[in-house]
Structures are given as structure tokens and as C-alpha cells.
């Protein structure tokens, strides 16, 4: 099944029931009617945008009240690192909503994404926050690099990638290179391969955009020795270098 086909009429009804349980004033009939039969001819992100539009129209209250409802419907945290890509798909419209409207209250959105990423990735939703508030958001992500939750640490890295697949190019890594250096350096010895892969992908993106900066960053790391994690990250980051 293609990713887009997950978001069909049955999904809409199930999602609306879950949201109604935590927000009884949510117009689930209006939400379902706005989407029924109107997703089949659309690609993935067009479907997500339709659902985000329907949420905006049919959820009552202000942005903070909507985020509170989303927070209350998240469910338990994932037990395994990669679980977000098996179990968390149902939450993508929530992430898309925050991606679209999150700068209405970027601090609240950032706090919410820290919880969302423990169930499903926030790597797309965090990028508009980084564009609008690069220094402040990077400072918070640096704190996340020390979080005990693997998904939070991974989002700190994955969200700032220059060339994240399915997303527009983001140059915050270059514009805030000092902060970016601190962030990746904090994660260069992370024990989880899930995080290591993200850091390596950051280096790979950096090599494509500013190879001198990538070499500089690795040279700084090598001054303090190399762990097995760091060796794997560097190899992964340099995988396209001749």
C-alpha cells in the first residue's frame, strides 16, 4: 500500500472519533463530511493539507486549545526507536497541522513536538519554526541532545538537516553554524543507531552544500579521539565522497 492510501475515508472516521473523545466540541460530522470521498484522487501531502484545513475549520477554540486536544490524544510513547515508522502514521495530520500553523505560538509548538516525536516524527513540523526563530529553536534543540528519549535526540538532529527528503531545503545549519556544530557534536557518540544515522545524514547533506564546513566539523571531532559511534557516523556522512 502506498503511504497516501493510508489516509482514506475509514481513516478519517477513526481519526475524528479519537479527536472527539478528547474534544467533545469538535465538529466530527463537519470534519468527516469535508473529507469524505475527496481524498482518493490526491497525493500524500495534498491529503494531509486537506485534513489540516478541515481541522482548522472544525476544531473550536484558539491555537493553544487545539494543541491541548492533540496532546491529549497522542497515546502512549513508543517503546522502540524505529517504531514511529510502523505505528505512528495516524498522527501525521496532527504534525501537518503544526507545520502549517505552528508559528502562531512557536514555543508551545516546540514543546508539543517534543511529545509528538515520541509517537511520530516531528521533523517536518519543526522546520517552519526553525525558519522563523532559528537561534531560539536551535538553542532548545541543543538541550534536546541530552534528553533520555531517543526520539527527542533524533529530532534534534533530523529536523535541522539541510536536505531532508520530502521537505524544502533548510539553511539554518549554515546560518547558525556555531549552534549546529554544538548540536551535532553533542550527538557524535550517541549509542543509538537511529540517532547516529540522522547525524550521518546531516554530514552527508553538509558535504553537498558546504564540504569545507563538513571537513572542519569532523576534524574537530577527531581531535578528541573516535568512538565506534563516531566512526560509523563519519563513514555514513562521507558515503558519497570520492
N, C-alpha and C positions, 0 to 999 in steps of 0.2 A: 504494500500500500504506500502511495506517495504521502509525504508529510501533509500536503494540503487536504487530502481526503479524510484526514482525522477530524477536521473541523467541518462537520456536516450537520444536518438538521437534528439528528439524535444527540450529537454533542451539545448543540445549542440548548436543547431542552434539559439535559443533565446539568450543564453549567448554570442555567437560570435557576434550577431548583437549589443548587448549592448556595448560590448568592442570596436567594430569597430566605434561606434558613438563617442567615446572619444579618439580613437587612429586610425585614418584613415590608418596608415601604417601597422596596424595589418593584418596579412595574415589570414583572417577569412576562406577562402576556404581551405587553408592548415590545419588549426586547425580542421575544421569540417571533412575533409577527413581523418585525422589521427584518428578520434574517431568514425566515422560512422560505426555502426554495430559491434563495437569492445568492447562494454561495457556490453552487455546483460549477458555474462557468468561470469562476475566478481562480487566480493563482494564490499561492500561500499568503503572501503579505497583503494582498488585496482582501482576502478573507479576514485576516487579523484586523485590518483597518476598519472593515465593516463592523466587526464586533466591538472595536474600541468606540466607534461612533455611536453604536447602539447603547453601549454602557453609559456614555456621556449623556445621552438623551433620556435614559430610563432610570438612572440612579438618582435618588434625591440628595439634597444637601450640597455642601461645599466640597472642595478637594480633600480636605482633611477627613471628612466623614466618609468619603468614598474609600480612602486609603485604610481607614479603620475597618471598614467592612471587608476589604480584601485581606487584611491581616488576619481577621477572624475566620476566614475561610481557607487558609493555607493548609491546615492539617499538620501531621507530624513531620519532623525533619527526616531527611533521607539518611539511611544507615550506611550507605556505601558511597565512595567518591563519585563513580560514574553514573549513579542512579538517576540523576536529573534527565539523562537522555533515554531512559526507559520508562520512568514513572511520572515525570513532571510535565508532559506535553499539555495537559489540560489547563495549565496555568499561563500559557503563552499569551492569551489575550489580555491577561492582567499586566504582564510585562509590557505588552504593546501599548496599553493604556498609559502606563507610567512613562514610556518612551515618548509618547505624544504630548502628555500634559504635565510631566514631572517638574518642569521649571516653574510651575505655579507656586510650589514650595519645595525648593530643591533639597533643603536639609531634611525635611520629612521624607521626601522620595528616597534619598540616600539611605536613611535609616530603614525604610521599608525594603529596599533592595537587599540590604544585608540579611533580612529574614527570607525574602523570596528566593535568594540564591541557595538557601539550604534545602529548597524543594525543586527549584527550576532556575535555570541560568538568568542572571540579570545583565549579561554582557552587552546586550543591545540597548536596554533601557538606560544604562548608566552613561552612554556616550553623549546624549544631549546635555546632561549635567556637566560633563567634563568640558564640553564646548563653551558653555555659558559661564562656568565658575571653575576654570582649570586649576588654579592654585589651591583653592579651598578644598575641592574634591580630592585632588592628589594628596593633600595633607591627611585627609581621612583615610584614603586607601593605604597610605604608608602605615597607619595604625592597624589596618586590617591584616597586614602581612604577618602580624604576631598573633592573630586570632587562632584559637584552638580548633576551629571548624575548617576543614579542608576546603569547603565550598567558598567560604568567605575569602580565604587566602587566594584561591584560584581566581575569583572575580577581581581581586585587586590587580592581578596581572592581566587577565584576559580582556578586561574592559578597556585597558589603555593601549591595546595593540593598534598599530598604525593601519594594518590591512586586515582587519577582522573580516572573515568571509560573511557574505550577505549583509554587509554594512558599508556605509560610506567611509572613505579614508579619514582618519583622525590624526592630526599632527601634534596633539598635546604632548606626546612623548618627546618631540623635538623642541617644542616651545617651552616646556618645563623639564628640560633635560636633567637638571640637578636633582629635582624631586624624582624623576623617572629612574635615575641611577640609584638613588637610595632604595626605591621600591623594589627594583629587580635584585639589587644586592642583598636585601633582606631575605629574598626567596631563593637565592642561588644554591642553598644547601637543604632546601625543603625535602623531607623524607618521602613525600607522596609523589608518585609518578604523574598523577593528574595535574599537580601544580608544576612539576618540572617540565612537562610538555608545553604548558602555557608559557612559561618563561623562555623556553627554547624557541617557541613560535614568535615571541616578542623579538628575540635576537634575529631570527630569520627575516622578519619584517624590517627591522632596523638596517640589516645589511642591504636590503633592496632600496632603502631610502637614503641612508647616510652611513655607508660602510666604515668610514673613519671613526664614527662615534661607536659603532659596534666593536671595532677592534680596541678602542680606548677602554670601553667598559670591561671587556674580557681581560685586558692587560691589568686593570686594577684588581680584578678578582684573583688573577694568578699570582699576584704579589703575596697573597696570604695563604698560598697552597691550594690544592684542589681536592675536594671530596669527590666521592663517586657520583653523587648527585650533580655536582657542578660539572664534572667531566661529561656526563650524559647530556646536560643542558647545552653545553658549548658545542658538542658534536651535533646535536639536533639543530641548534641555531645556525651552524655552518654547513648544513647538509646540501645547500645549493651553490656553495662556493667551490670554484675550481682550484 
